[in-house]
Amino acid sequence: MSALLHIDGVGKSFGGLKAVQNVSLSVTEGRLSALIGPNGAGKTTLFALMSGFIVPDTGRVRFAGQDITGQAPHLNARMGLTRTFQIVQPFAAQTVRENIAVGAHLHLPGRAQALEFAESVAQRVGLTPQLDKLASDLTVAGRKRLELARALATRPRLLLLDEVLAGLNPQEIAEMIPVVQSIAQSGVTVLMIEHVMQAVMSLAQEVWVLAQGQLIAHGTPAEVTHNPAVVEAYLGHGTAERLQKNAAKAQAAKMAQEAQP
């Protein structure tokens, strides 16, 4: 499979802060991938650079074979590159149906068509029973599903999900994971920023790890979670070595116990 999105040497600074430094990665079409890292690592900034909300200081962004570096977000959305936001801000005075139709208007100019299309999108994210409810009356989980539905209504080829599970309780997370999985299985390429490792482990086929604006690891979920550099980025310097020593001691003690008559 070919790369749908490719970023090469992308960097962005805000004053003296190097938020993203020389990041290169390729998102393979048809895959569900994850971008993880500690708070403040630069993940959301990288999403903004990919989707056109921020123009990079260095590097290039290519989508579907075209250079889209610095291109406006609405033009990227028309090409099929859409993102969600961690802080969900629906149109509170409008219904769920009307909110989803806003995304549909990108391709469907007629109001009736957009509202009709909104129904099919709502079904994909489990919002059908709440189509005529005001967005302001939704729970946190409902607003997260609505944000997902608005993005899906734009008919994306690549969907960038920014912490779609943040703020949800364990049951809500368990209910949302199959929704994300079904979107990927429908043919939409997905790249998700996520702190819920349960979701990363169960959903992602490959993972990139960002720390202090730099990529420090790439591989399968199992590979990156056992990478010493990743452990240290999350838990602090020297942690990986301590964990390895403790594991070795535990293994030695177990073997000694098993060797006793």
C-alpha positions as CSV (number, residue, x, y, z in Angstrom):
1,M,0.0,0.0,0.0
2,S,1.2,3.5,-0.7
3,A,1.6,6.5,1.6
4,L,-1.5,8.7,1.7
5,L,0.1,11.3,3.8
6,H,3.8,12.0,3.9
7,I,5.6,14.7,6.0
8,D,9.2,15.4,5.5
9,G,11.4,17.3,8.0
10,V,8.5,19.3,9.4
11,G,9.3,21.8,12.1
12,K,7.6,24.6,14.0
13,S,8.7,27.0,16.7
14,F,6.8,29.4,18.8
15,G,9.2,32.0,20.0
16,G,12.0,30.1,21.7
17,L,9.9,26.9,22.0
18,K,10.7,24.2,19.4
19,A,7.2,22.6,19.4
20,V,8.0,20.2,16.5
21,Q,11.5,19.4,15.3
22,N,12.4,17.8,12.0
23,V,9.6,15.2,12.0
24,S,9.2,12.8,9.1
25,L,6.6,10.1,8.8
26,S,4.3,8.4,6.2
27,V,0.8,7.3,6.9
28,T,-0.1,4.2,4.8
29,E,-3.5,4.3,3.1
30,G,-6.0,1.9,4.6
31,R,-4.3,1.6,8.0
32,L,-5.2,2.7,11.5
33,S,-2.2,4.3,13.1
34,A,-1.5,6.1,16.4
35,L,0.6,9.1,17.5
36,I,1.4,8.9,21.2
37,G,3.6,10.8,23.6
38,P,3.6,12.6,27.0
39,N,1.6,15.8,27.5
40,G,3.3,18.7,25.7
41,A,5.2,16.5,23.3
42,G,3.8,18.4,20.2
43,K,1.2,15.9,19.0
44,T,-1.6,18.4,18.5
45,T,0.8,20.9,16.9
46,L,1.9,18.2,14.5
47,F,-1.8,17.5,13.6
48,A,-2.3,21.2,13.0
49,L,0.8,21.2,10.7
50,M,-0.5,18.2,8.8
51,S,-4.0,19.6,8.3
52,G,-3.1,23.2,7.4
53,F,-4.2,25.0,10.6
54,I,-0.5,26.0,11.2
55,V,2.1,26.6,8.5
56,P,5.4,24.8,9.2
57,D,8.7,26.8,9.5
58,T,10.5,23.9,7.8
59,G,9.7,20.8,5.8
60,R,6.9,19.7,3.4
61,V,3.5,18.0,3.8
62,R,2.2,15.8,0.9
63,F,-1.3,14.3,0.7
64,A,-2.5,12.0,-2.0
65,G,0.6,12.8,-4.0
66,Q,0.2,16.6,-3.8
67,D,2.2,19.2,-1.9
68,I,-0.3,20.8,0.5
69,T,2.2,22.5,2.8
70,G,0.5,25.6,4.2
71,Q,-2.7,25.0,2.3
72,A,-5.9,26.2,4.0
73,P,-7.7,23.5,6.1
74,H,-11.0,23.8,4.1
75,L,-9.1,23.0,0.9
76,N,-7.4,20.0,2.5
77,A,-10.8,18.9,3.7
78,R,-12.1,19.0,0.1
79,M,-9.2,16.7,-0.8
80,G,-10.2,14.3,1.9
81,L,-8.0,15.3,4.8
82,T,-10.1,16.0,7.9
83,R,-9.3,16.3,11.6
84,T,-11.3,16.4,14.9
85,F,-10.4,18.5,17.9
86,Q,-9.7,17.5,21.5
87,I,-11.9,20.3,22.8
88,V,-15.3,19.7,21.2
89,Q,-17.3,22.8,20.2
90,P,-20.5,21.9,18.5
91,F,-23.1,24.4,17.5
92,A,-25.0,24.3,20.8
93,A,-28.3,25.8,19.6
94,Q,-28.5,23.4,16.6
95,T,-29.7,19.8,16.7
96,V,-27.4,16.8,16.2
97,R,-28.7,16.4,12.7
98,E,-28.0,20.0,11.8
99,N,-24.5,19.8,13.3
100,I,-23.6,16.8,11.2
101,A,-25.1,18.4,8.1
102,V,-22.5,21.2,8.5
103,G,-19.8,18.7,7.6
104,A,-21.9,17.3,4.8
105,H,-22.2,20.7,3.2
106,L,-18.6,20.4,2.1
107,H,-19.8,18.1,-0.7
108,L,-23.6,18.5,-0.6
109,P,-24.7,22.1,-1.2
110,G,-28.4,21.4,-0.8
111,R,-29.8,21.6,2.8
112,A,-32.2,18.7,2.3
113,Q,-29.4,16.5,0.9
114,A,-27.1,17.4,3.7
115,L,-29.7,16.6,6.4
116,E,-30.5,13.3,4.8
117,F,-26.8,12.4,4.6
118,A,-26.5,13.3,8.3
119,E,-28.8,10.5,9.2
120,S,-26.6,7.8,7.6
121,V,-23.5,9.3,9.3
122,A,-25.3,9.4,12.7
123,Q,-26.0,5.7,12.4
124,R,-22.3,4.9,11.9
125,V,-21.4,6.6,15.3
126,G,-24.5,5.5,17.3
127,L,-26.2,8.9,17.4
128,T,-29.5,8.0,15.5
129,P,-31.7,8.1,18.6
130,Q,-30.4,11.6,19.4
131,L,-30.6,13.2,15.9
132,D,-33.2,15.7,16.9
133,K,-31.7,16.6,20.3
134,L,-29.9,19.9,20.8
135,A,-26.2,19.5,20.8
136,S,-26.1,21.4,24.1
137,D,-28.1,18.6,25.7
138,L,-25.5,15.9,24.8
139,T,-23.3,14.2,27.4
140,V,-19.5,14.4,27.0
141,A,-19.6,11.0,25.3
142,G,-22.4,12.2,23.0
143,R,-20.4,15.4,22.0
144,K,-17.4,13.2,21.2
145,R,-19.5,11.1,18.9
146,L,-20.9,14.2,17.3
147,E,-17.4,15.6,16.7
148,L,-16.6,12.3,15.0
149,A,-19.8,12.4,13.0
150,R,-19.1,16.0,11.7
151,A,-15.7,14.9,10.5
152,L,-17.1,11.7,8.9
153,A,-19.7,13.8,7.1
154,T,-16.9,15.5,5.1
155,R,-16.2,12.1,3.5
156,P,-12.6,11.9,4.5
157,R,-9.9,9.7,3.0
158,L,-7.7,10.4,6.0
159,L,-9.2,11.2,9.4
160,L,-7.0,12.7,12.1
161,L,-8.5,11.9,15.5
162,D,-7.3,14.2,18.4
163,E,-8.0,12.3,21.6
164,V,-11.5,11.2,20.7
165,L,-11.6,9.1,24.0
166,A,-10.4,11.9,26.3
167,G,-12.8,12.6,29.2
168,L,-14.7,9.3,28.8
169,N,-15.3,6.7,31.5
170,P,-14.1,3.1,31.0
171,Q,-17.5,1.9,29.8
172,E,-17.8,4.8,27.3
173,I,-14.3,4.1,26.1
174,A,-15.2,0.4,25.6
175,E,-18.3,1.5,23.6
176,M,-16.3,4.0,21.5
177,I,-13.4,1.7,20.4
178,P,-15.6,-0.4,18.1
179,V,-16.9,2.8,16.5
180,V,-13.4,3.9,15.6
181,Q,-12.6,0.4,14.4
182,S,-15.6,0.3,12.1
183,I,-14.6,3.6,10.6
184,A,-11.2,2.2,9.7
185,Q,-12.8,-1.0,8.4
186,S,-15.0,1.0,6.1
187,G,-11.9,2.2,4.2
188,V,-11.1,5.5,5.9
189,T,-7.4,5.8,6.8
190,V,-7.1,6.8,10.5
191,L,-4.3,8.5,12.4
192,M,-5.2,9.0,16.1
193,I,-3.6,10.9,18.9
194,E,-4.5,8.9,22.1
195,H,-3.5,8.6,25.7
196,V,-5.8,5.7,26.4
197,M,-3.3,2.9,25.8
198,Q,-6.0,0.2,25.9
199,A,-7.3,1.8,22.7
200,V,-3.8,2.1,21.1
201,M,-3.0,-1.5,21.8
202,S,-6.3,-2.8,20.5
203,L,-6.8,-0.5,17.5
204,A,-3.4,0.6,16.1
205,Q,-1.4,-1.3,13.5
206,E,1.5,1.0,13.9
207,V,2.5,3.7,16.4
208,W,4.8,6.8,16.3
209,V,6.0,8.2,19.6
210,L,6.7,11.9,19.9
211,A,8.6,13.5,22.9
212,Q,9.7,17.1,23.2
213,G,8.8,17.7,19.6
214,Q,10.9,14.8,18.2
215,L,10.0,11.3,17.0
216,I,11.7,8.8,19.3
217,A,10.1,5.5,18.2
218,H,8.1,3.8,15.5
219,G,6.7,0.3,15.3
220,T,3.9,-1.9,16.4
221,P,2.1,-1.1,19.8
222,A,4.0,-4.0,21.5
223,E,7.3,-2.8,20.1
224,V,7.0,0.8,21.2
225,T,5.7,0.1,24.7
226,H,8.8,-2.0,25.3
227,N,11.2,0.6,23.8
228,P,13.5,2.0,26.6
229,A,13.4,5.5,25.0
230,V,9.6,5.5,25.2
231,V,9.5,4.2,28.8
232,E,11.9,7.0,29.8
233,A,9.9,9.7,27.9
234,Y,6.8,8.8,29.9
235,L,8.3,7.8,33.3
236,G,11.6,9.7,33.5
237,H,15.3,9.2,33.0
238,G,16.7,6.0,34.3
239,T,13.3,4.3,34.6
240,A,13.9,1.8,31.8
241,E,17.1,0.6,33.3
242,R,15.5,0.2,36.8
243,L,12.6,-1.7,35.3
244,Q,15.0,-4.0,33.5
245,K,17.0,-4.6,36.6
246,N,13.8,-5.3,38.7
247,A,12.5,-7.7,36.0
248,A,15.9,-9.5,36.0
249,K,15.9,-9.8,39.8
250,A,12.3,-11.1,39.7
251,Q,13.2,-13.6,37.1
252,A,16.3,-14.8,39.0
253,A,14.3,-15.1,42.2
254,K,11.7,-17.2,40.4
255,M,14.3,-19.5,38.8
256,A,16.0,-19.9,42.2
257,Q,12.6,-20.8,43.8
258,E,11.9,-23.3,41.1
259,A,15.3,-24.9,41.5
260,Q,14.7,-25.7,45.2
261,P,13.8,-29.3,45.9
